[in-house]
Amino acid sequence: MNEANNVFLSEIYSQPDALKSTFEHILSESKPQFLKVKDFIKRGGISKLIFTGMGSSYIVSYLPYYLLNQYGITIEIREAGEFLFNTFPKTRQDSFKDTGIVIISQSGESGEIRELLKNINDIDVKPLTIGITNNPDSYLAYMTELQIFMNIEETTVTSKTYLCTLLILYVMSKTIIGEFFTKEEDIQEVRNLIKEIEDLLNDKQKIKYIWEKMLPKFGKKIEFLEILARGSSMVTAHQAALNFKEIVRSYSEATPISTFRHGGIECLNDKSKLIILTSDDKNLKFNGEFIKKLTSDWTFGKLLHITNQKLNDELEKIHKNPKIILYKHNIKDPFLAPLYEIVILQLLFYKMAEDKGIIPGTFLYSQKITRDL
């Protein structure tokens, strides 16, 4: 397969430019919208935010879920289909009092999103509605009170829009708690992240290492992939599991490590392939203990550990195990780390699909916009 002609790979490589464009838009035209969101929440007495979407547009909600709950703001995340059909209030007209609903959809035209908006706008005590979309002419943009736009073109499996939506939600969350647009260091930290992603995707040796060293050691033809994490890296775990299914067309599961110890470990065998994501020192302590048990008491096939943390001598020694592949990166903010983590996995999954004879990024049965309910 000619890599230069693969649209999905081209979209992976174009992610730094998409992030730059989105971030410059955030700092200029979109800045009033972010500050307005903060003001609406503060002055409107909003004590709870519900984030909802479908697919990747649902998964991105894990980032504000982990960030804002730590600051005393109650965050719920609801998959839009389940929200619409099974958890939307049928009796109380004031169920969304003091609530904001953030609705995320690349197209703004998904069937569930349209019906959900109709239901929301049909109740007496309406919540604040915030739409995040790539389409300013969409039903979502028209039917919400506040809007934030991505302005990114994408035709294959979600890559650019996912990263740009994560960046928007990071800035939105930080703005809500008063930690963005206040210090130049915050802005520079995002620019450093984008530069790191750009350096990775422009460095043929780094990509060669992922494709020709990591991949053969980890395994090219994987039928089931377990992706484990804690905290903010759970957003990567869920997106990576979705990407693995869409790109490699094999099954994958994203699980918190604490949950995996309740049942998941019973499924381990010498063919088990695992990815562990660690993006802060608190979770390194727990993840490190898990990896110790994995190598001393349990069994597994191969483990890829992606982290931004410095390992102590004991963990460094454990990671010399020939069944463990360690990938370290430099993004220290645990809420920005997911934007880098997923790019590594996009590259890995691209080559896995190619080695299986699949055209990476193409759909068999799915599509970019799902209008049917």
Backbone torsions as a table, in degrees:
resi	resn	phi	psi	omega
1	MET	NA	136.0	178.8
2	ASN	-81.6	108.3	-176.8
3	GLU	-58.6	-35.7	-176.8
4	ALA	-63.2	-23.3	-176.6
5	ASN	-96.2	-0.7	-179.2
6	ASN	-83.5	120.6	-175.6
7	VAL	-65.2	-40.7	-178.1
8	PHE	-62.5	-43.9	178.8
9	LEU	-63.5	-39.3	176.8
10	SER	-60.9	-38.1	179.3
11	GLU	-71.2	-34.0	173.1
12	ILE	-60.2	-48.6	-177.8
13	TYR	-65.6	-24.9	-177.5
14	SER	-87.4	1.4	-176.6
15	GLN	-62.3	-39.8	177.4
16	PRO	-58.2	-42.1	178.6
17	ASP	-64.7	-39.1	177.9
18	ALA	-63.8	-41.7	178.6
19	LEU	-65.7	-41.9	177.7
20	LYS	-59.6	-47.0	-179.4
21	SER	-61.2	-45.6	179.4
22	THR	-62.7	-43.1	-176.3
23	PHE	-69.2	-39.9	177.4
24	GLU	-64.9	-34.9	176.4
25	HIS	-66.6	-39.1	177.3
26	ILE	-61.0	-42.3	-175.7
27	LEU	-76.2	-14.2	-177.5
28	SER	-117.9	-94.3	-174.7
29	GLU	-60.5	-35.5	-174.9
30	SER	-86.6	-14.1	-176.3
31	LYS	-53.8	-44.5	178.5
32	PRO	-59.3	-32.4	179.7
33	GLN	-68.0	-41.6	178.2
34	PHE	-63.5	-43.5	179.1
35	LEU	-67.8	-32.8	177.5
36	LYS	-67.6	-39.7	176.2
37	VAL	-58.7	-47.3	178.6
38	LYS	-59.4	-44.6	-178.1
39	ASP	-66.4	-42.3	178.5
40	PHE	-60.1	-43.0	-178.4
41	ILE	-67.2	-44.1	-177.8
42	LYS	-69.9	-50.1	-175.5
43	ARG	-78.3	-24.2	-179.9
44	GLY	-85.9	-0.9	179.0
45	GLY	66.4	30.7	-178.7
46	ILE	-78.4	123.1	-176.9
47	SER	-109.7	-7.0	-178.8
48	LYS	-141.8	140.1	174.3
49	LEU	-121.7	133.6	174.2
50	ILE	-109.3	122.7	175.9
51	PHE	-102.1	133.6	-177.8
52	THR	-143.6	150.2	178.5
53	GLY	-179.7	-173.3	180.0
54	MET	-125.2	145.6	176.8
55	GLY	58.1	-131.3	179.4
56	SER	-61.5	-31.0	179.9
57	SER	-71.6	-16.5	169.9
58	TYR	-87.1	-44.1	-175.9
59	ILE	-59.5	-38.0	-179.3
60	VAL	-57.7	-23.3	-177.6
61	SER	-64.3	-18.6	178.2
62	TYR	-63.4	-28.1	-179.0
63	LEU	-64.8	-56.3	176.4
64	PRO	-64.6	-28.0	177.1
65	TYR	-58.3	-48.5	-178.4
66	TYR	-76.0	-32.6	-176.8
67	LEU	-76.9	-51.6	-170.8
68	LEU	-77.3	-32.2	177.8
69	ASN	-60.7	-29.1	178.5
70	GLN	-68.8	-17.9	-178.1
71	TYR	-107.3	21.6	173.4
72	GLY	78.9	10.0	176.0
73	ILE	-98.5	120.7	-176.8
74	THR	-71.5	121.2	-179.5
75	ILE	-119.6	130.6	169.8
76	GLU	-115.4	146.8	171.2
77	ILE	-122.3	131.0	-177.8
78	ARG	-132.6	127.6	172.9
79	GLU	-63.9	130.4	-167.5
80	ALA	-59.6	-37.2	178.9
81	GLY	-65.0	-43.7	178.6
82	GLU	-69.5	-36.9	176.5
83	PHE	-60.5	-46.7	-177.3
84	LEU	-66.5	-49.7	-169.3
85	PHE	-91.4	-27.8	-169.1
86	ASN	-126.2	-15.3	-178.9
87	THR	-128.5	5.8	177.4
88	PHE	-75.7	130.8	-176.2
89	PRO	-63.0	134.1	-177.8
90	LYS	-105.4	-14.6	-174.7
91	THR	-116.0	-51.4	-174.7
92	ARG	-82.9	125.4	-179.5
93	GLN	-83.8	-8.2	179.7
94	ASP	-112.0	21.5	-177.5
95	SER	-62.0	-25.8	-177.8
96	PHE	-105.4	21.0	174.6
97	LYS	-61.7	136.9	-179.6
98	ASP	62.0	28.6	-177.2
99	THR	-124.5	143.0	170.0
100	GLY	-113.9	141.5	178.2
101	ILE	-117.5	120.3	179.1
102	VAL	-100.9	116.6	-175.1
103	ILE	-110.1	122.6	-172.9
104	ILE	-115.6	125.7	178.1
105	SER	-157.7	123.9	179.8
106	GLN	-57.3	-48.3	-177.5
107	SER	-84.3	-29.1	-173.8
108	GLY	72.2	11.2	-174.4
109	GLU	-127.3	5.1	-179.7
110	SER	-58.1	144.7	-176.0
111	GLY	-55.9	-46.0	-178.9
112	GLU	-64.4	-37.6	-179.5
113	ILE	-64.9	-44.9	179.8
114	ARG	-60.8	-46.5	-178.4
115	GLU	-68.1	-37.8	178.8
116	LEU	-62.4	-43.2	178.9
117	LEU	-63.9	-38.1	176.6
118	LYS	-61.3	-43.0	179.3
119	ASN	-65.0	-43.5	-179.1
120	ILE	-62.3	-43.1	-177.5
121	ASN	-79.4	-0.7	-180.0
122	ASP	-96.0	-10.4	-177.2
123	ILE	-91.7	160.6	-174.2
124	ASP	-71.7	-51.8	-178.4
125	VAL	-96.1	95.6	-172.5
126	LYS	-83.0	141.6	174.6
127	PRO	-81.1	165.5	167.9
128	LEU	-66.4	130.5	177.7
129	THR	-115.1	132.6	179.9
130	ILE	-124.3	123.6	179.6
131	GLY	-104.8	131.2	173.5
132	ILE	-117.9	116.5	-172.8
133	THR	-151.6	164.2	176.9
134	ASN	-94.6	-2.0	-170.6
135	ASN	-127.8	99.1	-178.7
136	PRO	-66.6	-14.0	178.8
137	ASP	-100.1	12.5	-174.1
138	SER	-83.0	165.9	174.9
139	TYR	-60.0	-39.2	179.1
140	LEU	-61.6	-45.0	179.8
141	ALA	-64.2	-38.9	-176.7
142	TYR	-71.0	-32.8	-170.1
143	MET	-100.9	6.0	178.6
144	THR	-111.7	158.4	-175.8
145	GLU	-77.2	-41.5	177.3
146	LEU	-124.3	147.8	-179.2
147	GLN	-135.2	144.4	171.2
148	ILE	-129.2	129.8	-173.3
149	PHE	-109.7	147.9	-179.5
150	MET	-92.4	-42.1	-179.0
151	ASN	60.6	44.7	-178.8
152	ILE	-123.2	131.5	175.7
153	GLU	-91.2	138.2	-179.8
154	GLU	-156.4	140.2	-175.1
155	THR	-122.8	-17.3	-175.8
156	THR	-111.8	-160.4	175.9
157	VAL	-50.1	138.1	-172.8
158	THR	-59.0	125.4	174.1
159	SER	-136.4	-67.0	-177.9
160	LYS	-60.8	-47.8	-176.1
161	THR	-66.1	-33.1	176.8
162	TYR	-62.2	-50.4	-179.9
163	LEU	-62.1	-43.2	-177.7
164	CYS	-68.2	-35.1	176.5
165	THR	-68.0	-39.5	175.3
166	LEU	-58.3	-43.8	-179.9
167	LEU	-63.1	-43.2	177.8
168	ILE	-60.0	-44.4	-178.8
169	LEU	-69.4	-33.2	175.0
170	TYR	-62.2	-50.7	-179.2
171	VAL	-64.5	-41.8	178.8
172	MET	-59.5	-46.7	-178.7
173	SER	-63.9	-45.0	179.0
174	LYS	-64.8	-34.3	177.9
175	THR	-68.1	-41.7	180.0
176	ILE	-58.9	-38.1	-179.1
177	ILE	-92.2	8.3	174.3
178	GLY	78.8	24.4	-176.3
179	GLU	-117.7	23.0	173.7
180	PHE	-140.7	158.0	-174.6
181	PHE	63.7	16.3	179.9
182	THR	-115.9	-29.6	-178.1
183	LYS	-130.9	138.4	178.2
184	GLU	-62.7	-29.2	-179.8
185	GLU	-60.9	-36.1	179.7
186	ASP	-63.1	-43.0	179.9
187	ILE	-66.9	-41.1	-178.9
188	GLN	-66.3	-33.7	179.2
189	GLU	-63.0	-40.0	177.0
190	VAL	-67.8	-41.5	179.3
191	ARG	-63.4	-36.9	177.0
192	ASN	-64.1	-40.5	177.0
193	LEU	-58.9	-49.5	-178.4
194	ILE	-61.5	-38.7	178.3
195	LYS	-64.2	-39.7	178.8
196	GLU	-63.7	-42.6	178.4
197	ILE	-65.3	-41.7	178.7
198	GLU	-62.2	-43.5	179.8
199	ASP	-62.7	-40.7	178.2
200	LEU	-60.9	-48.8	-174.3
201	LEU	-76.1	-15.4	176.7
202	ASN	-96.3	-7.3	-175.4
203	ASP	-98.4	103.7	-178.0
204	LYS	-62.9	-30.7	179.9
205	GLN	-70.0	-38.6	177.8
206	LYS	-66.6	-40.7	178.7
207	ILE	-69.3	-38.7	177.0
208	LYS	-60.9	-39.0	178.4
209	TYR	-61.6	-44.7	-180.0
210	ILE	-64.4	-43.1	-174.5
211	TRP	-80.8	-35.7	-171.8
212	GLU	-107.7	-13.8	177.7
213	LYS	-112.7	-56.8	-177.9
214	MET	-64.6	-49.6	-172.6
215	LEU	-62.8	-50.0	178.9
216	PRO	-59.8	-34.8	-179.8
217	LYS	-71.9	-38.4	-178.2
218	PHE	-77.0	-38.9	-179.8
219	GLY	125.3	130.4	-175.3
220	LYS	-87.8	-36.7	-175.7
221	LYS	-113.5	91.9	-175.6
222	ILE	-109.0	123.8	-179.2
223	GLU	-85.0	-29.0	178.2
224	PHE	-143.3	131.1	-177.8
225	LEU	-124.2	124.3	176.8
226	GLU	-98.3	124.6	-178.9
227	ILE	-117.0	119.4	-172.0
228	LEU	-118.2	143.9	179.1
229	ALA	-162.6	178.9	170.9
230	ARG	-140.7	156.8	173.2
231	GLY	59.2	-143.0	-171.7
232	SER	-61.6	-24.9	178.6
233	SER	-72.2	-7.0	174.0
234	MET	-63.5	-27.9	177.2
235	VAL	-62.7	-40.1	176.5
236	THR	-66.7	-41.9	-178.5
237	ALA	-58.3	-46.6	-178.7
238	HIS	-67.5	-42.5	179.8
239	GLN	-67.6	-38.7	179.5
240	ALA	-64.9	-38.9	177.9
241	ALA	-63.4	-41.8	176.7
242	LEU	-64.2	-46.2	179.9
243	ASN	-61.4	-40.4	-179.4
244	PHE	-60.3	-41.9	179.2
245	LYS	-67.5	-41.5	-177.2
246	GLU	-75.0	-39.2	-173.2
247	ILE	-89.1	-49.8	-175.1
248	VAL	-90.0	-19.0	179.7
249	ARG	60.4	39.9	171.0
250	SER	-129.8	164.9	-172.1
251	TYR	-84.0	147.6	178.4
252	SER	-147.4	155.0	-179.5
253	GLU	-134.5	136.8	173.9
254	ALA	-106.4	128.0	-174.8
255	THR	-141.9	136.4	168.6
256	PRO	-61.8	140.9	-177.1
257	ILE	-59.6	-37.0	179.0
258	SER	-61.8	-37.2	178.1
259	THR	-72.3	-37.7	-178.8
260	PHE	-59.4	-29.7	179.4
261	ARG	-71.3	-14.3	177.8
262	HIS	-103.5	75.6	176.1
263	GLY	114.5	-46.2	-176.5
264	GLY	-59.4	-39.4	-177.6
265	ILE	-63.5	-22.5	178.5
266	GLU	-69.8	-15.7	-179.7
267	CYS	-94.0	-4.2	-178.0
268	LEU	-65.3	140.3	172.5
269	ASN	-149.3	-177.7	-174.4
270	ASP	-74.3	1.9	174.6
271	LYS	-109.8	-0.6	-176.6
272	SER	-64.2	129.8	176.4
273	LYS	-111.7	123.8	-176.3
274	LEU	-127.3	146.4	167.5
275	ILE	-118.8	131.9	174.7
276	ILE	-118.2	134.5	-179.8
277	LEU	-115.6	125.8	-179.5
278	THR	-130.7	119.9	-175.0
279	SER	-125.6	7.8	173.1
280	ASP	-152.9	160.6	-172.8
281	ASP	-67.8	-32.6	179.0
282	LYS	-61.2	-46.0	-178.7
283	ASN	-77.6	-21.5	174.2
284	LEU	-61.2	-38.2	179.8
285	LYS	-57.7	-48.1	-177.9
286	PHE	-73.8	-42.7	-179.4
287	ASN	-65.0	-36.1	177.5
288	GLY	-61.9	-41.7	178.0
289	GLU	-63.9	-38.3	178.4
290	PHE	-63.1	-44.9	-179.6
291	ILE	-64.7	-36.4	175.8
292	LYS	-59.7	-48.1	179.9
293	LYS	-63.6	-37.7	-179.1
294	LEU	-60.7	-41.0	-176.0
295	THR	-85.5	-23.3	-175.6
296	SER	-101.3	-37.7	-170.9
297	ASP	-115.4	-23.7	-175.1
298	TRP	-111.7	-170.8	177.1
299	THR	-132.0	151.4	179.1
300	PHE	-160.8	167.0	178.3
301	GLY	-90.0	-69.5	178.6
302	LYS	-141.1	148.3	178.0
303	LEU	-128.9	129.1	170.7
304	LEU	-107.1	117.7	179.5
305	HIS	-108.9	115.4	178.5
306	ILE	-105.9	122.1	-174.6
307	THR	-150.0	159.1	172.9
308	ASN	-109.4	10.1	-172.2
309	GLN	-99.8	149.6	172.6
310	LYS	-80.6	127.9	-178.7
311	LEU	-89.9	142.9	174.6
312	ASN	-74.8	175.3	-174.2
313	ASP	-60.2	-39.8	-178.9
314	GLU	-64.2	-44.3	-179.4
315	LEU	-70.6	-34.8	175.8
316	GLU	-59.3	-42.5	179.9
317	LYS	-64.6	-43.1	179.7
318	ILE	-61.6	-36.3	-177.9
319	HIS	-76.0	-2.4	172.5
320	LYS	-79.3	-10.0	176.6
321	ASN	-52.7	128.2	-176.6
322	PRO	-63.6	-13.3	178.5
323	LYS	-89.8	-0.9	-178.2
324	ILE	-112.0	131.9	172.7
325	ILE	-111.1	125.8	-179.9
326	LEU	-107.2	127.9	174.6
327	TYR	-123.5	117.3	-178.4
328	LYS	-108.6	141.3	177.4
329	HIS	-131.9	176.4	-168.9
330	ASN	-110.8	11.3	-177.9
331	ILE	-87.3	104.2	-170.2
332	LYS	-82.5	-30.1	179.2
333	ASP	-68.8	117.3	-177.0
334	PRO	-63.4	-16.8	178.9
335	PHE	-94.2	-9.2	170.7
336	LEU	-101.1	-24.5	-178.9
337	ALA	-53.4	-37.7	-179.7
338	PRO	-58.5	-27.3	179.4
339	LEU	-69.2	-29.6	177.9
340	TYR	-85.1	-41.8	-177.9
341	GLU	-54.1	-45.3	-173.8
342	ILE	-68.6	-29.5	179.6
343	VAL	-65.4	-40.9	176.3
344	ILE	-57.4	-44.4	-176.8
345	LEU	-74.1	-32.4	173.8
346	GLN	-57.8	-46.7	-180.0
347	LEU	-63.3	-42.0	179.7
348	LEU	-63.6	-47.2	-177.3
349	PHE	-69.2	-34.5	176.6
350	TYR	-55.4	-49.6	-176.7
351	LYS	-71.0	-34.0	175.4
352	MET	-59.5	-45.5	179.9
353	ALA	-63.0	-45.1	-179.4
354	GLU	-59.3	-42.0	179.9
355	ASP	-68.4	-20.6	175.8
356	LYS	-88.6	-0.6	-179.3
357	GLY	83.2	16.3	179.1
358	ILE	-95.7	140.7	172.0
359	ILE	-78.5	107.2	-173.2
360	PRO	-60.6	136.5	175.1
361	GLY	92.6	-6.9	179.2
362	THR	-89.8	154.6	-179.3
363	PHE	-105.5	144.5	169.6
364	LEU	-89.4	-50.4	-174.1
365	TYR	-125.3	-20.3	-178.0
366	SER	-82.7	176.8	174.5
367	GLN	-155.1	164.7	-176.2
368	LYS	-65.7	-40.2	-179.7
369	ILE	-117.7	120.6	179.4
370	THR	-105.2	100.7	-177.0
371	ARG	-84.5	-22.6	-178.8
372	ASP	-78.7	146.8	178.2
373	LEU	-82.9	NA	NA
